[in-house]
């Protein structure tokens, strides 16, 4: 694919996937925008984007039938496939020793070592549930304690729903009710995200 030399990105009125991808790789990735979550944070900080650049590129280009995923859109900046993670058994031990006792704590674990995947339930083929992964340190999250979602979470939920992940699994992962996931799926809640 031949890259165009663009002098003024603000003059573009209609964005194609390849042109938006080129802009993202050349202008956003060098600023640390390497995931959907980081793109949302970049927008929330009101950092500059071209005037007509799609603010929700995944939804915009899905409607046009050209979306290939965030990794492709950002040029696979972090090379996740080449990362070396601990084995399933050892990763569970490290998480348990760090005091992680359930999925919610793991997802929100700020000091998670780089050799542990952010979503082990999708990474490890031998995955048999959080209780198996964390062993004796596992404690069920309090089902009455629900969290508030942010736009990045909602994008992930919508993406996972589109991939066929059940609402029950997503509700447990994000610490919300299944009704909230159902409303997101129907567009009743967070329809603008």
N, C-alpha and C positions, 0 to 999 in steps of 0.2 A: 504494500500500500504506500503510495507516494504521499509524503507530507507536504502540505501547502505552507508557504511562508506567509504568515498573517501579520500585518503591521498594526492593525487596530481591531481587536476582537469585538469591541462594542458595535462595530458596523455590521456584524453578522445578525441577520434577522431570523433566518430559518436554520436551525442546527441539525446536521446529520449526526448519526452515531459516531462515524469516524472523525468528524471535525471536533465534536465534543470530547471524544477520547483523546485526540491530539492535544487539545487545550488542557485537559486534566493531567496528562502525562508531563507536558512541558511546564505547566504553571502551578499545579496543585501538589503533585507528588513531591517536588523539591521543597515545598513548604510543610511537609509532613502529613499531607492528606493521603493516607494509604489504606483507608477502609471506609465503609458506609458510615460508621459511627464517627470517624474523624471528619468526614465531609459534613455531617450534620453539625458537629461542634464548630467547624469553620464557618458555616452559615450563621449559626446562633451568635457567634462573635461579630457578626456583620462585616466580615472580611470581604474584600472585593471579588465579584464575579462579573463577567460581561453582562450587559443589560438584558439580553434576551436568552442567556444561557439557561437551560432547563434546571429549575431549582430542585426538582425531584427526578433526576435523570433515569433512575431505574423504572419508575412508573411511566415517564414520558416515552422512553424508548421501547418499553414493553408494548405499549399501545401501538407503536409503529412497527412492532415485530422485529426489532433489530437488537434488543438488549441481550448481551452475552454474559452478564454478571459483573459484579464489582471488581473482581480480580482482573478480568480482561479490560474493563473500562479504565482502570488505573495502571495498566501495564504490568500487573503482577509484581508490585514493588517490593514486597517482603519475602518473596521466594519461599513461601510456607512449605512447599513440597520438599525442599531440601533441608528443612530443619530437623534436627535430631532430638526426638523426645524420649523420655524414659519409657521403659516397658510398662504395660498396664499395671502389673503387680507393684513395681517400684514407685510408679506415679501415685498410686493409692496410698502407699506407705508414707511418702513425703507429705501428701496432703493431710493425712491423719495426724502425723507428728506435728504439723503446723497448727493443729487445732481445728481444722476444717471438718465440720460434722454433717453437712448436707449440701445439696445442689445450690441452694441460694447463697450460702457462704462461699462456695467455690467460685461461682460466677462473679461475686462481688469482691473476691480476694485481690486486693491491690498489690500485694507483694508476691504474687504467684511467680515462681521461678520460670525462666524462659524455656527450660526443658520440659515443661508441662503444657499440654495443649489447653487452649482456653475453653474448649467444649469437648471434654473427653468422651462424652456419650456418642459423639459423631466420629471421633478420630479412631478409637480402638475397636477393632473387629470383634474382640472377645467381650465387649461390654455386656454386663449382666445386671446393670442397675447400680444406683448410688450406694446402696447398702453393701453390695458385693465389693464395689470399688474402694470404699472407705473402711470396710471391715468393722472392727469393734468400736471405732470412733464415730460411727454413724449414729445420728439422732435425727428423727423426722422433723422437718421444719414445722413451726407452729402454723396450722392452717388458718387460724383466725387473724394472723398478722399479714395484711395485704400491703403491697407496696404501690407507689404511684409510678406510672409508666412515663417515659419521656419519648419524644419523636423517634429517636434512634431505636429504642426498644420496639416501638410499634412497627417500624420498617422491618426489623428482624422477624417479628411475629408474623407479619403479612407474608414475608418471603418464605418462612417455614411452613405456614399454612398452604401456600401455593405448592410447596414441595411434598405435601401430604402428611406433615407432622400433625398429630391429633391435638385438639384443643386442650385435652386433659394434661398432656405432657407439657405443653407450653404454659399452661396455668401454673403448674408446679415449678417449672423452671424460672418463671418471672415473678412468682409470688403473688399472683392475682387470681381472681375467681374464674371458673370456666365460663360464667356468664359474660365476664368482661371480654374474654377471647372471642366468644360467640358474637358479641356486639361489634367487635373490631372486624371480624370476618364479614358480617352483614353490612358494614359501613355505617352503623348507627353511632358508634364512638370512633373518634379519630379518622373520620372520613376524609379530612383534608390532608392527611399524611400519606 
